[in-house]
Amino acid sequence: MRKRGTNYKHLRERARRLVANDDQLLAALAAMREAKHIDPETVSQRIGVTVTELEAIDGGTKDPTMGEIRRYAHAVGVIIEHRVVDDGTESAADYSEPVAVTHECGQIEFSYVIHNPSYGPISQISVMGQSAQKTLQVETTPA
């Protein structure tokens, strides 16, 4: 049963864009490997997959884990930069999947992020405190 107010066209477009971004990332990794003349056997050994699995990653038929993507980037000597942008919806975005933010000191993983676009785009996220449970200070740019 369709929920009242659910914009499935918008959800499908967001999903299409997410998949397209993943495809572009994997294609860029494969292109960088080829540009640096690093053979698939070397990369597959470095990241812990078979050559067949690496070819499937390069061809877009295997959905690699984030760890495999990080090891792939490390194996070919590149850095992957992430960014999270609002897709323009007016409702609060509630992401129940973990979100990783890369900082010069390392990677920080959050269990979820909730952001209401009406507050404006996120301009800064600061991690405060030394405990395992971190407190976040989020600054937004006025809408």
VOBA-1610 file (N, C-alpha, C; in pm, whole numbers, padded with zeros to 5 digits, always signed):
BEGIN
Met+00084-00118+00000Met+00000+00000+00000Met+00089+00125+00000Arg+00060+00219-00083Arg+00138+00342-00095Arg+00108+00435+00022Lys+00217+00485+00084Lys+00201+00580+00193Lys+00166+00716+00135Arg+00076+00786+00202Arg+00035+00919+00159Arg+00155+01013+00163Gly+00174+01088+00056Gly+00281+01187+00053Gly+00416+01134+00009Thr+00430+01005-00013Thr+00558+00951-00054Thr+00581+00981-00202Asn+00694+01042-00232Asn+00728+01079-00369Asn+00823+00972-00425Tyr+00765+00867-00483Tyr+00846+00756-00533Tyr+00934+00796-00651Lys+00888+00890-00731Lys+00970+00937-00843Lys+01099+00998-00789His+01087+01079-00686His+01205+01141-00626His+01296+01035-00563Leu+01239+00936-00497Leu+01318+00828-00436Leu+01392+00748-00542Arg+01327+00718-00654Arg+01391+00645-00763Arg+01507+00726-00823Glu+01486+00857-00839Glu+01591+00943-00893Glu+01711+00948-00799Arg+01685+00958-00668Arg+01795+00958-00571Arg+01872+00825-00580Ala+01800+00714-00588Ala+01866+00583-00598Ala+01948+00573-00726Arg+01894+00625-00837Arg+01967+00623-00964Arg+02097+00703-00952Arg+02090+00819-00890Arg+02210+00901-00874Arg+02312+00834-00784Leu+02267+00769-00678Leu+02360+00699-00590Leu+02433+00588-00664Val+02362+00511-00744Val+02423+00403-00822Val+02519+00461-00925Ala+02479+00569-00992Ala+02567+00632-01092Ala+02696+00682-01028Asn+02686+00739-00909Asn+02807+00785-00839Asn+02899+00669-00804Asp+02841+00557-00759Asp+02922+00438-00730Asp+02991+00389-00856Asp+02917+00384-00966Asp+02975+00339-01092Asp+03090+00428-01135Gln+03074+00559-01120Gln+03181+00654-01155Gln+03304+00632-01068Leu+03283+00608-00940Leu+03395+00584-00848Leu+03474+00460-00891Leu+03404+00351-00918Leu+03472+00227-00956Leu+03542+00241-01092Ala+03478+00312-01185Ala+03541+00335-01315Ala+03667+00420-01300Ala+03663+00518-01210Ala+03780+00603-01187Ala+03895+00523-01126Leu+03863+00432-01034Leu+03968+00347-00975Leu+04033+00259-01082Ala+03950+00197-01166Ala+04003+00111-01272Ala+04087+00193-01370Ala+04040+00312-01404Ala+04116+00397-01497Ala+04249+00439-01437Met+04250+00468-01308Met+04374+00508-01241Met+04472+00391-01237Arg+04420+00270-01210Arg+04505+00151-01210Arg+04570+00133-01347Glu+04489+00146-01452Glu+04541+00130-01588Glu+04640+00241-01624Ala+04609+00364-01584Ala+04699+00476-01615Ala+04835+00461-01548Lys+04835+00397-01432Lys+04960+00376-01359Lys+05026+00244-01398His+04968+00173-01493His+05021+00046-01544His+05042-00057-01433Ile+04942-00067-01343Ile+04946-00167-01237Ile+04856-00282-01281Asp+04912-00401-01289Asp+04836-00513-01342Asp+04733-00563-01240Pro+04624-00622-01290Pro+04516-00670-01203Pro+04563-00771-01099Glu+04660-00854-01134Glu+04709-00955-01040Glu+04769-00889-00916Thr+04847-00784-00936Thr+04909-00713-00825Thr+04803-00651-00734Val+04707-00583-00795Val+04602-00518-00716Val+04517-00621-00643Ser+04482-00729-00710Ser+04398-00831-00646Ser+04467-00890-00524Gln+04599-00914-00534Gln+04673-00963-00418Gln+04676-00861-00306Arg+04694-00735-00340Arg+04702-00630-00238Arg+04570-00609-00165Ile+04459-00627-00234Ile+04330-00600-00169Ile+04260-00726-00118Gly+04317-00840-00149Gly+04262-00965-00094Gly+04143-01021-00167Val+04138-01002-00298Val+04033-01062-00380Val+04099-01137-00495Thr+04023-01220-00563Thr+04077-01290-00679Thr+04079-01193-00798Val+04153-01228-00900Val+04156-01147-01022Val+04016-01140-01082Thr+03943-01250-01078Thr+03806-01252-01130Thr+03718-01153-01054Glu+03733-01148-00921Glu+03655-01054-00841Glu+03695-00910-00873Leu+03824-00885-00891Leu+03870-00751-00927Leu+03813-00709-01062Glu+03813-00800-01158Glu+03755-00770-01289Glu+03606-00741-01277Ala+03537-00811-01185Ala+03395-00784-01162Ala+03374-00647-01097Ile+03465-00608-01006Ile+03458-00474-00947Ile+03478-00370-01057Asp+03583-00389-01137Asp+03612-00296-01246Asp+03497-00289-01347Gly+03432-00401-01371Gly+03323-00406-01468Gly+03187-00368-01412Gly+03180-00344-01281Gly+03055-00303-01220Gly+02957-00415-01190Thr+03004-00541-01195Thr+02913-00651-01166Thr+02929-00706-01024Lys+03028-00657-00950Lys+03045-00694-00809Lys+03033-00568-00726Asp+02955-00575-00620Asp+02937-00462-00530Asp+03041-00474-00418Pro+03153-00401-00431Pro+03260-00417-00332Pro+03224-00353-00199Thr+03287-00403-00093Thr+03269-00341+00037Thr+03348-00212+00043Met+03318-00128+00140Met+03396-00004+00157Met+03542-00039+00185Gly+03566-00145+00259Gly+03703-00187+00286Gly+03777-00225+00159Glu+03710-00296+00070Glu+03773-00331-00057Glu+03803-00206-00140Ile+03712-00110-00138Ile+03733+00014-00213Ile+03853+00090-00155Arg+03860+00098-00022Arg+03974+00167+00041Arg+04104+00096+00009Arg+04105-00038+00017Arg+04228-00114-00014Arg+04265-00098-00162Tyr+04166-00093-00250Tyr+04190-00072-00393Tyr+04259+00063-00413Ala+04204+00167-00353Ala+04263+00301-00366Ala+04406+00302-00313His+04426+00238-00198His+04560+00232-00139His+04655+00155-00231Ala+04607+00048-00290Ala+04690-00036-00377Ala+04737+00037-00501Val+04658+00132-00550Val+04698+00205-00669Val+04751+00345-00636Gly+04759+00377-00507Gly+04819+00503-00465Gly+04734+00626-00488Val+04604+00615-00461Val+04515+00729-00478Val+04436+00752-00349Ile+04378+00869-00338Ile+04291+00905-00226Ile+04149+00922-00280Ile+04053+00869-00208Ile+03912+00889-00243Ile+03858+00992-00146Glu+03799+01096-00200Glu+03738+01199-00117Glu+03587+01184-00125His+03522+01185-00009His+03377+01170-00002His+03314+01306+00026Arg+03193+01322-00021Arg+03115+01438+00017Arg+02969+01395+00020Val+02896+01453+00110Val+02754+01423+00124Val+02680+01552+00095Val+02587+01546+00000Val+02510+01665-00037Val+02362+01635-00023Asp+02288+01739+00008Asp+02144+01728+00021Asp+02085+01710-00119Asp+01986+01625-00132Asp+01926+01602-00263Asp+01813+01699-00293Gly+01789+01796-00204Gly+01691+01900-00232Gly+01553+01874-00177Thr+01533+01768-00102Thr+01401+01743-00045Thr+01378+01840+00070Glu+01254+01867+00099Glu+01218+01961+00206Glu+01205+01892+00341Ser+01193+01760+00342Ser+01177+01690+00469Ser+01313+01657+00527Ala+01314+01627+00656Ala+01438+01590+00723Ala+01490+01461+00662Ala+01619+01456+00641Ala+01681+01334+00588Ala+01726+01251+00707Asp+01678+01130+00717Asp+01714+01041+00826Asp+01787+00923+00764Tyr+01917+00914+00786Tyr+01998+00810+00728Tyr+02027+00708+00836Ser+01972+00588+00823Ser+01994+00486+00925Ser+02120+00406+00899Glu+02178+00421+00781Glu+02304+00354+00751Glu+02420+00432+00811Pro+02529+00364+00849Pro+02645+00437+00903Pro+02700+00535+00800Val+02750+00646+00849Val+02809+00749+00765Val+02954+00766+00808Ala+03047+00763+00715Ala+03189+00780+00746Ala+03235+00914+00693Val+03306+00987+00776Val+03362+01116+00737Val+03512+01106+00750Thr+03583+01140+00644Thr+03729+01132+00647Thr+03787+01267+00686His+03880+01265+00776His+03947+01383+00827His+04096+01356+00819Glu+04181+01459+00825Glu+04324+01435+00813Glu+04377+01344+00924Cys+04306+01333+01034Cys+04349+01247+01145Cys+04300+01104+01129Gly+04217+01078+01032Gly+04166+00942+01012Gly+04019+00944+00976Gln+03954+00830+00992Gln+03814+00818+00955Gln+03728+00807+01079Ile+03618+00880+01079Ile+03523+00879+01189Ile+03396+00819+01133Glu+03335+00724+01205Glu+03212+00663+01157Glu+03099+00695+01253Phe+02987+00744+01198Phe+02870+00775+01277Phe+02765+00669+01249Ser+02686+00635+01351Ser+02585+00532+01330Ser+02470+00584+01244Tyr+02440+00713+01254Tyr+02339+00772+01166Tyr+02354+00923+01168Val+02293+00987+01070Val+02294+01133+01060Val+02151+01176+01030Ile+02103+01276+01102Ile+01973+01334+01073Ile+01997+01482+01041His+01948+01527+00927His+01968+01665+00886His+01841+01718+00825Asn+01796+01833+00872Asn+01679+01899+00815Asn+01728+02007+00720Pro+01706+01992+00590Pro+01756+02088+00492Pro+01706+02230+00514Ser+01596+02249+00584Ser+01546+02385+00606Ser+01640+02466+00693Tyr+01731+02399+00765Tyr+01832+02470+00844Tyr+01946+02519+00756Gly+01953+02475+00634Gly+02062+02511+00543Gly+02158+02394+00530Pro+02249+02402+00433Pro+02346+02293+00413Pro+02445+02285+00529Ile+02492+02166+00557Ile+02591+02147+00661Ile+02723+02205+00612Ser+02782+02293+00691Ser+02909+02352+00652Ser+03025+02296+00733Gln+02996+02240+00850Gln+03104+02187+00932Gln+03048+02087+01031Ile+03123+01980+01054Ile+03091+01883+01158Ile+03213+01873+01247Ser+03195+01892+01375Ser+03306+01882+01469Ser+03277+01770+01568Val+03376+01690+01598Val+03362+01586+01699Val+03420+01641+01828Met+03342+01635+01933Met+03386+01690+02061Met+03386+01580+02166Gly+03478+01588+02261Gly+03483+01492+02370Gly+03578+01379+02341Gln+03614+01306+02444Gln+03711+01198+02430Gln+03648+01061+02453Ser+03521+01057+02488Ser+03458+00928+02517Ser+03426+00853+02389Ala+03392+00726+02405Ala+03354+00644+02289Ala+03226+00699+02227Gln+03138+00753+02309Gln+03016+00816+02259Gln+03049+00962+02232Lys+03059+01003+02107Lys+03100+01137+02070Lys+02980+01231+02062Thr+03002+01355+02096Thr+02904+01460+02080Thr+02940+01538+01955Leu+02842+01563+01871Leu+02867+01634+01746Leu+02818+01777+01755Gln+02896+01866+01702Gln+02853+02004+01685Gln+02841+02026+01535Val+02722+02056+01489Val+02697+02073+01346Val+02665+02219+01321Glu+02741+02283+01233Glu+02714+02421+01194Glu+02652+02419+01056Thr+02551+02501+01037Thr+02487+02507+00907Thr+02499+02647+00849Thr+02492+02652+00718Thr+02486+02780+00648Thr+02340+02819+00640Pro+02303+02943+00676Pro+02160+02980+00672Pro+02097+02955+00536Ala+01976+02906+00540Ala+01903+02873+00416Ala+01857+02998+00345
//
